[in-house]
């Protein structure tokens, strides 16, 4: 019997290659979806730039949180990913990365998150277990409820809330408004993205809105959720008395969300990745930059 190759057991990579696989496993490029909103929460809480210490520790906490969440998603979904042609080539299901390496990476991420929270304030530490629950819950919810999109939205919505708490050390209705806004945006784009896997998810027993109710219904629901996002973005501008640059961003984001939904249809999902990655990454950066500018006008 032939011994398994390095590609099969994930055990014979050089350190640079292993690091590259670990970063690929957590889709490091998608950090652009969360970090700008964490910085949004921090700058609005501080009414300007937070302290260097707050910025640094909050950034490290977000890196730890996102890395842990993505790694756990990959581990929990490993069996599903092996049976999904779109996901089978990922580092873990393909065997290019070992479970041992992912668990080690996850453990280090948790330590980074906890230590960073400890450096910020007591409330960050108190909320640490709740964060762990939300980060791991998403992958399980999809097995029994199409509300899985909202759970992912809740996880991403925690970014501005976490940024706010990092600066103020307390929860408030303003933080909840920021969290609800990002949750709405993330829920809408997750429903949209799941349309590409509707048939496969249905076959695997994964509960998503497209799998349970069809792509046409999912596109309508996603559009309605994003309509709510536009309303919440306007509420943020009013609540924080943001100047005209922010309102330019709100108009731009509304147009981008409309264009995102125009790109896809029940009969043509070929541009789904363009709508998901390019548009939503740009939206996150746009909101942060123009909200920051809106504080000074």
C-alpha positions in Angstrom: 0.0 0.0 0.0 1.3 3.4 -0.9 1.8 6.0 1.8 -0.4 9.1 1.5 1.2 12.0 -0.2 1.9 15.4 1.5 -1.0 16.8 -0.4 -3.3 14.2 1.0 -2.3 14.4 4.7 -1.3 18.0 4.9 1.7 17.1 7.0 4.8 17.9 4.8 4.5 21.5 3.9 7.3 24.0 4.5 6.5 26.8 6.9 5.8 29.5 4.2 3.5 27.1 2.3 1.7 26.1 5.5 1.1 29.8 6.4 -0.2 30.4 2.9 -2.7 27.5 3.3 -3.8 28.7 6.8 -4.5 32.2 5.3 -6.3 30.6 2.4 -8.4 28.5 4.8 -9.7 31.6 6.6 -10.1 33.7 3.3 -7.9 36.4 4.7 -8.9 38.8 1.9 -12.5 38.8 3.2 -11.3 40.6 6.4 -12.3 43.7 4.4 -15.9 42.8 5.2 -15.4 43.2 9.0 -12.4 45.4 9.9 -13.8 48.6 8.4 -17.0 48.2 10.5 -15.0 47.6 13.7 -13.1 50.8 12.9 -16.5 52.5 12.3 -17.7 51.6 15.7 -14.5 52.9 17.3 -14.4 56.2 15.5 -18.0 57.0 16.1 -17.6 56.1 19.8 -14.5 58.3 20.1 -16.0 61.0 17.8 -12.8 60.8 15.9 -9.6 58.7 16.1 -9.4 56.3 19.0 -6.2 56.0 21.0 -3.4 54.1 19.5 -3.7 51.4 22.2 -7.4 51.0 21.6 -6.9 50.8 17.8 -4.1 48.2 18.1 -5.8 45.9 20.7 -9.1 46.1 18.9 -7.5 45.2 15.6 -5.8 42.2 17.2 -9.0 41.2 18.8 -10.8 41.3 15.5 -8.1 39.3 13.8 -8.3 36.7 16.5 -12.1 36.6 16.4 -12.4 36.3 12.6 -9.6 33.7 12.4 -11.2 31.5 15.0 -14.7 31.9 13.5 -13.5 30.9 10.0 -11.4 28.0 11.2 -14.3 26.6 13.2 -16.6 27.0 10.3 -14.2 25.0 8.1 -13.8 22.2 10.8 -17.5 21.9 11.5 -18.4 22.0 7.8 -15.6 19.6 6.8 -18.0 16.7 5.9 -20.3 19.0 3.9 -17.4 20.7 2.1 -16.0 17.3 1.0 -19.4 16.6 -0.7 -19.7 20.1 -2.2 -17.9 20.5 -5.5 -17.5 24.2 -5.0 -15.9 23.7 -1.5 -14.0 20.4 -2.0 -10.9 22.2 -3.3 -10.4 24.2 -0.1 -7.2 23.5 1.9 -8.9 21.3 4.6 -11.3 19.1 2.6 -8.7 18.6 -0.1 -6.2 17.4 2.4 -3.6 20.1 1.7 -4.0 21.3 5.3 -4.2 19.1 8.4 -6.9 19.3 11.1 -4.1 19.5 13.7 -2.7 22.7 12.1 -6.2 24.2 12.0 -6.9 23.4 15.6 -3.5 24.8 16.6 -4.2 28.0 14.6 -7.6 28.3 16.2 -6.2 27.9 19.7 -3.7 30.7 19.1 -6.5 32.8 17.7 -8.6 32.4 20.8 -5.7 33.3 23.0 -5.0 36.4 20.9 -8.7 37.4 21.1 -8.9 36.9 24.9 -5.6 38.7 25.6 -6.6 41.6 23.4 -10.0 41.8 25.1 -8.2 41.8 28.5 -6.1 44.7 27.5 -9.2 46.8 26.4 -11.7 46.7 29.3 -13.7 44.3 31.6 -16.8 44.3 29.4 -14.8 42.9 26.4 -13.7 40.1 28.7 -17.3 39.5 30.0 -18.6 39.2 26.5 -15.9 36.8 25.3 -17.9 33.6 25.9 -20.9 35.0 24.0 -18.7 35.9 21.1 -17.4 32.3 21.0 -20.9 31.0 21.0 -22.0 33.1 18.1 -18.8 32.3 16.1 -19.4 28.6 16.3 -23.2 28.6 16.2 -23.5 29.7 12.5 -22.2 26.4 11.2 -24.7 24.4 13.3 -27.7 26.5 12.7 -27.6 25.8 8.9 -28.3 22.2 9.7 -31.8 22.9 11.1 -32.9 26.4 10.2 -32.9 28.8 7.3 -32.3 31.6 9.9 -28.6 30.7 9.5 -28.2 33.9 7.4 -29.3 36.0 10.3 -26.8 34.3 12.6 -24.0 35.1 10.2 -25.3 38.7 10.1 -25.2 38.7 13.9 -21.6 37.6 13.9 -20.6 40.3 11.5 -22.8 42.8 13.2 -20.7 42.3 16.3 -17.8 44.1 14.6 -19.0 47.7 15.1 -20.4 46.8 18.5 -17.1 45.4 19.5 -15.3 48.5 18.2 -17.7 50.7 20.2 -17.2 48.7 23.4 -13.4 48.8 22.9 -13.5 52.6 23.2 -16.3 53.2 25.7 -16.3 50.0 27.8 -20.1 49.9 27.7 -23.1 49.0 25.5 -25.6 51.6 24.3 -28.4 52.0 21.8 -26.0 53.7 19.4 -23.9 50.5 19.4 -27.0 48.4 18.9 -28.0 50.6 15.9 -24.6 50.1 14.3 -24.8 46.4 14.9 -28.3 46.1 13.4 -27.1 48.0 10.3 -24.2 45.7 9.6 -26.3 42.6 10.5 -28.9 43.7 8.0 -26.3 44.2 5.3 -24.5 40.9 6.0 -27.7 38.9 6.2 -28.8 40.2 2.8 -25.6 39.4 1.0 -25.4 36.0 2.6 -28.8 35.1 1.3 -27.7 36.4 -2.1 -24.5 34.3 -2.1 -26.3 31.2 -1.0 -28.3 31.3 -4.2 -25.3 29.8 -6.0 -25.4 26.7 -3.8 -29.2 26.3 -3.6 -29.3 22.9 -5.4 -26.2 21.5 -3.7 -27.4 22.7 -0.2 -30.8 21.1 -0.8 -29.2 17.8 -1.7 -26.9 18.0 1.4 -29.7 18.9 3.7 -28.3 22.4 4.4 -31.0 24.9 5.4 -30.8 28.2 3.6 -33.5 30.5 2.2 -32.6 29.6 -1.4 -32.5 25.9 -0.7 -35.8 25.9 1.3 -37.8 28.4 -0.7 -36.1 28.7 -4.1 -33.8 31.2 -5.7 -36.5 33.6 -6.9 -37.9 34.0 -3.4 -34.4 34.4 -1.9 -33.5 37.2 -4.3 -36.7 39.1 -3.2 -36.0 38.5 0.5 -32.4 39.7 0.0 -33.5 42.8 -1.8 -36.0 43.6 1.0 -33.4 43.1 3.7 -31.0 45.4 1.8 -33.8 48.0 1.5 -33.9 47.9 5.3 -30.1 48.3 5.3 -30.5 51.6 3.4 -33.0 52.8 6.0 -30.7 51.8 8.9 -27.7 53.6 7.3 -29.8 56.8 7.1 -30.7 56.3 10.8 -27.0 56.1 11.7 -26.4 59.4 9.9 -29.1 61.1 11.9 -28.2 59.5 15.2 -24.6 60.6 15.0 -25.2 63.9 13.3 -22.8 63.0 10.4 -22.0 65.6 7.8 -22.6 65.5 4.0 -19.7 63.1 3.1 -21.6 60.3 4.9 -24.8 61.1 3.1 -22.9 60.9 -0.2 -21.7 57.4 0.9 -25.3 56.4 1.8 -26.5 57.3 -1.7 -23.5 55.5 -3.2 -24.1 52.4 -1.1 -27.8 52.3 -2.0 -26.9 52.5 -5.7 -24.3 49.7 -5.2 -26.8 47.5 -3.4 -29.3 48.1 -6.2 -26.6 47.3 -8.8 -25.6 44.1 -6.9 -29.1 42.8 -7.1 -29.4 43.8 -10.8 -26.3 41.7 -11.6 -28.1 38.4 -10.7 -31.4 36.9 -11.6 -33.0 33.5 -11.0 -31.9 32.4 -14.5 -28.4 33.9 -14.4 -26.2 33.6 -11.3 -23.0 33.8 -13.3 -22.0 37.2 -11.9 -22.7 36.3 -8.3 -19.1 36.4 -7.2 -18.7 39.8 -8.6 -21.7 41.0 -6.7 -20.6 39.4 -3.5 -16.9 40.1 -3.2 -16.3 43.3 -5.1 -19.4 45.2 -4.3 -19.6 44.3 -0.6 -15.9 44.9 0.0 -16.2 48.3 -1.5 -19.3 49.1 0.6 -17.5 48.3 3.9 -14.6 50.6 3.1 -16.9 53.4 1.6 -19.0 53.6 4.7 -16.1 53.8 7.1 -14.1 56.3 5.2 -17.0 58.7 4.5 -18.5 58.3 8.0 -15.1 59.3 9.4 -15.1 62.3 7.1 -18.7 63.1 8.1 -17.5 63.6 11.7 -15.6 66.6 10.7 -18.1 68.4 8.5 
